[in-house]
Amino acid sequence: MNSIEQNTGAHSQLRPAALAILCLGVIVAQVDTSVVNLAVQPIGLDLKASVTELQWVVDAYNLVYAALLISGGLFADLYGRRLMFMIGCAVFALASLGCAFASTIAILIAARALTGFGSALLLPASLSLIRVIYRDEKIRARALGIWAGCNGMSLAIGPSLGGFLIRDFGWRSVFFVVIPIGLTAAAGARLFVPESADRRGRSFDMLGQLLGIAALMVMTLAAIESSHLPPLWTSLLAIAGALFLLLFVRVERRLEQTALVPISMFSGSQFRGAMLGTAAMTFGMYGTLFLFPLASLGLGRLASVEVGLSLLPMAISFIAISPFSGAISERLGKKKAISAGLALMGLGNLLLGAAFLANWFIAEEIGLLLTGVGMGMATGPLTAVAVSTVTSDRAGTASALINVARMVGATIGVAILGAIFAFLGEAETAFIIAMSAGGSVQLLGSFIGWRLL
């Protein structure tokens, strides 16, 4: 009897309605991210877009999300976490509607950027609401586990769902499908999620935010457009991006405690290693998720449904390994687990590229499987290292910065690997060189992790 009462009490403390709404926010963002990569090739055919323009379809979202992620969390603390979650879901849904009805590639890119803004509001608010709503540490751990599980589930179902949608209803359907989910999450939050805010000692670093956006945007522009810009222009853009970055660091160092990114956090080698390792991991992974569907569909190797299903080994292995990453890390040590995970991802990308050139499908799947296993091994320990190497009052900032590193790596990876693919002619050879570059960066990340962690 007591057991039944305890289970009922735990269930009520978990507040399933509120948790379901917060998980819907994660699902809508992650499903959208995973299905859009499958849609880039049919989008290119329908809207007569180049590979460079298709890179912007993916990176407009990544760039805005990465640049505004920390500010999104700050806005949630300042103006209300539930409010920012609701606004983020509504913006995401409306922007997806704009994507679905886009008549030109420019309109689609602009709508994708707006989608990234919605994600930058809803995802940090969703996570901070879980921390506020669930005061009991054990209940919070369960809620976070369910929240993270929805993230992994979205990664798994997104590609296969996208493949079927594109085959049966066309590429616009991948944007339509997330609209009712986003609107349901926004409405449900108003009914079931309590409001909270914490304005004490918080302020918005406007100059730092603008310089951060400028640095990331100009560097991404230089990478994506390098395939057809004169070398002089590419060099000037790269120099401008570096100057914006230096200005950003100088401003943030001066502000320190009120800075968007406290520079002193990077004084520790372990924190730097975690940030660089995370960026290297997503550099290759997001480049693969962008180029593998584009190349497979463009060369007529696979249909959209087959591409979606072929990505399942990576998604399923990531979901299967992730829950055990803590145990693996305890057994091997965080440094070995992270370095091994990044090395497996690098080797997986190298194998994927070589197998694609030889048109050896089984080996391609093994390469994707290795990538998923490596990602599952490295993701959790990288976050754990970042959070554990700073003081407790900076743990939230460290967690946010790891997510920024993840999205910056993704943005630059899609930009550079996509530029390589476009410059070399969008064929098998171009794909293997792009995958070799992505895999090499991940192997370099493995080496950096070994030295710094």
N, C-alpha and C positions, 0 to 999 in steps of 0.2 A: 504494500500500500504506500509506504514511504517512498519507494522507488518511483511509483507512478506519480506521486505528488511532486517529487523532485524534477522529473522529466517535464511535467506540465509547467512547473515554475520556470525552468530553464527555457522552455518554448516561449512563455510569455515575456521573459526578460529579453529574449532575442528579438522581440517586436517584428514578427515576420512581415507584416505589411510594409513597414518603413524600410526594412532591409531589401525586400523585393523591389521597391521603387528605386532605391540607390543602386541596386544591381542592374536594373534596366538601363540606367545611365551609362554604365560601363559597357553593357552589351551593345547599345546603339552605336557607341563610338568605335568599339573594336570590330564589330561586324562590318561597319562601313569601311574602315581602314583595310581590312583583309579582302573585301570583295572588289574594291576599286582597282586593285592591281590586276585582277582578271579582266576588267572592263577596258583597260587602256587601248588594247589593240582594236576592238570594234569601235571605240570612240574615235580613234585615229582614222579609221576607214570612213565613218559616217560624217565626221566634221572636217575631214581632209587636213588632219593635223600631223605635223612632223614629230619625230621622236623627241626633239627639244621641247616642243609644246606639251607633249604627253608627260615629260618629266615635270613640267610646271603643274600639271593636274595633280600629281602626287605631292610635289614639294611645296606647293602653295599652302596645302594643309599642314604638312610637317613643319614648315618654317614658322607660320603664325602660331601654331601650337607650342613649339619649342620656345619661341621668343616671349610668349605671354603666360607661360605655365606658372612661373613664380608669382607674377602679378595677379593671376587668377586666384591663387590661394590667398594672397593678401586681401583682394577685394572681398572674398568670402568672409574673412575674419573681420573686416571693417564694416561691411554693409549687410551682412547676414548670409550664412552658409546656405540655408534653404533657398533664399532669394536668388543667389548666384547659380545654384543648381537648376532652379526653374528657368531662369533666363538662358542659361547655357543650353538646356534641353530644347527650349523654344527656338533659339537661334539656330541650333543644329538642324532641327526639323525644317525650318523655313529655308535655310541655306540648301538643304538637300532637295527641297522642292525646286529651288532655283537651278540646281544641278540637273534635275530630271527634265526641266523644260528648256535648258540651254540650247540656243540655236547656233551659237558660234563657240569656238574654243576659248576665246577671250572671256565670254560670259561664264563658261564652265570653270575656268581658272579662278575668276573673281569669286564665284560661289563656293569653290573649294576652300579658298582663303577664309571666307566667312564661316565655313564649317569648322575650320581649325580654331577660330575664335570661340565658337560654341564649346568645343572640347576643352579649351584652356580654362573655361569657366566651370563646366560641369564636373570634370574628373577630379580636380583638387577639392572642390566643394563636397563631392561624394565621399571621398576618403576622410576629410576632416569631420564630416557629420558622423561617420562611424566612430571616430575617436571620441566625439563629444557625447553621442547618444548612449554608447555602451561603456559605462563607468567601470564595471567589473572587468578585471583583466582577462579572466577565462572566457566570459561571454564575448568580450571584444575580439579575442583571438578566434573564436568560432565565427563571428561575423566577418572578420577580415579573411578567414579561410574561404568562406562562401563567396565573398566579393572577388577574391583572387581566382577562385574556381570558375566564376562566370567569365572572367577575363580569358582564361585558358580555353573554356568551352567556345567562346566567340571565335578565338583563333582557329579552332578545329572546324566549326561548322561554317565559318565565313566563306572559305574558298569553294567548298562543295555546293553550298547554297547559291553562291554567285554564279557558278558554272551552269546550274540548272536554270536560274533566272535569265541569264544572258541567252541561253539556247532557246528557251521557250517564249520569252517576252522582250528580248532586246536589252541593250546596255542601260537604258534609262530606268529599267525596273530595279536595278541595284540601289538606286537612290530613293525610289518610291517606297521600298520595303521598310526603310528605317523611319519614315515620317510618323506613322501611327505609334511606333514604339516611343519615339522622342516626345510626342505630345502627351501620351499616356503617362510617361514618367513626370513630365512637368505638372500635369493636373493631379496626379497621385501624391506628389510631394506636398502640394498645398493641403491635402486632406490628412496625410498620415505621418509626415515628417515634421518634428518640432523645429522652430527657428532658434538660432543661436548666433552670437557674434562676440568678438573680443577686440575692442578698439584701444586698449591700454597700451600706450607707448608705441603705437604702430603708425607709420606714415608711408606715403607712396613716393618712391624714388623715380620721378619723372625723367630726369636727365639720364640716369642709368638705363632706364627702360628704352628710351629712344636710341641711345648709343648701341645698346645690345641688339635691337632690331636692325639698325643700320649695318652693323658689322656682319651679322648673320646673313642679311639680305644681299649685301654686296658680294660677299664671298660665295654664296650660292649662285648668284647671277654670273660671276666670273667662271665658276665650274660648269654650269649648264650651257652657257652660251659660247664656251671655248671651242666647241666643235666647228663653229662657222664664223667666229669673230677673228679679225687679224690678231696676231700674237701681241702686238703693241697694246691694243685695247684690253685684251685679257690680262696682260701684266699690270696695266694701270688700275683695272678693277681689283685685282688681287692686292695691290699696294694700298688702294683706298680702303679695302676691307681690313687689312692689317692695321692701318692707322686708326680706323674706328675702334678696333679691338683694343689698341693701346690706350686710346682716350677713355674707353670704358673701364679698363683696369685702373687707370689713374683716378678717375672720378670715384669709383667704388672703394679704392684704398683710402681716399680722403674722407669719405662718409663713414666707412667701417660699420659701426653698430646699426646705423639706419640705412645701409646700402642694400640694394636689391640682391647683390651677391657679395657677402663678406669675404674679401680677398684673403684674410688671415686664415680662413679654413683650409686654404691650399698650401699652407706651410708644411703640413705633414706629408711625408712621402706616401703613406698608405692611402690617404684620401686622394691624392693625385693619381696614384695607381688605379684606384677604383674608378675614378672618372674617366681616365684614358682607356681602361679596359672595357668599360661600358660603351664608350663611343666606338671603339674598334669592333666590338661585337655587333652593334646595330649597323655600322657602316656596311659590312658585308651582307648581313641578313636582309636588310631592306633593299639593298641593291639586287639581291637574288629574287626577292618577292616581286620586284618591279620588272626585271629583265627576263626571268624564266617564262612567265606567261606571255610576255610580248614576243619573245623569240620563238617559242613553241607554236603560238597561234600564227605569227607572221610567216613562218617557214612552212606552215601546213603540217607540222609534226603531230599535233594533237588538237582535238576540238575543245571548246570551252569547258564542257563537263569533265573531260579527261584531264585537263590541266588542273581543275579544282581538286579532283580526286588524287592526282599525282602529288599534290602538296600535303596530303594527309599524313604521310610518314613523318614529316618534319613537325607538324602540329601535334600529332598523337604522342610522339616520343618526348616532345617538350612537356606535355601535360603529365605523362607517365613518370618522368624523371624529376620534375620540379618538387613534388612533395618529399622526395628523398634527398634533396640537395643539402639540407642541413646535416643529415646523418653522414652523407658522403664527405662533407666539409669537416665534420668532427673526426672522421676516421683518417682522412688524408691531410687535414689542415686546410685552411682557407686558401693559402697561396697555391698549393698543389691542385686543389679542386678547380680554382679559377683558371689557372694556367692550362690545365688539362682540358677544361671545357672550351676555352678559346682556341686551343690547338685543334681539337676535334672539329670545331666549326670551320676553321681554316682549311683543314684537310678535306672536309666535306665539300666545300666550295671548289677546291681544286679538282676533286674527283668529278663533281657535277659538270664542270667545264669540259674536262677531257672526255667524259662519257657522252656529252652532248655532241661534241665534234665527231665522235665515232658512231653516233646514233645508237647507243647502247642503253636502252631504257632502264634495265634492272640496275645498272651501275649508277644511273642518275638518281634512282630512288634510294640507293644506299648512301649516296652523297647527301641527299636531303635528310635522310634518317640521322646521319652523323651530325649534321647541322643542328637538328632538333635536340639530340642527346646533349651536345655541347652547350647549347643555350640553356637547357634545363639544369645542367650542372653549375653553370657560371652565374646565372641571373641572381638567384637568392644570395649567394655568398658575396657578390659584388655590392649589393645593397647593404648587407650586414656589415661589411668592412667600412663602408662610407659612414654609416650611422654610429658604429661603435668607436670610431676614432675621433669623434668630436664630443664636446660637452653636452649634457642632457638638454640644455636649453637650445642647442643648435641641431638636435636630432631631426626635427621637422624640416629645417632648411636643408640639411644634408640629404634627406630623402627626396625633397623637391629637386635638388641639384642633380641627383643621379638620374631622375627622369628627364631633366633638361639635357644631360649628356647623352642619354638614350636617343632623344629626338634630334639633337644636333648631329650625332653620328648618322642617324637615318637620313636626315636632310642632305648632308654632304655626300653620303654614300650613293644615294639615288642620283645626285647631281654629277659626281665624278664618273661613276661606273656607267651611267646613262650616256654621258658625253663620250666616253671611250667607245661604247657600242655604236653610237651615231657616227662618230668620226671614221670608224673602220668599216662602215658599210652595212651594218645591221645583219650580218650573216653569221655562220657557225664560228668562223675564226674570231669575229668581233666578240661573240659571246664568251668564248673560252678565255680571251685576253681580259675581258672585264671580270670574269669570275676569278681568274688568277690574281688580278689586282685586289679584289675583295678578300680572297683567301689569304693573300700575303699580309694585308693590313691586320687581319685577325691573328695570324701567326706572330706578327710584330706585337700585337696587344698581349699575346700569351707571354712573350719574352719580357715585355715591360712589367706585366703583372708579377712575373717571377723575380724581377729585380727590385721592384718597389714595395710589394705587399709583405 
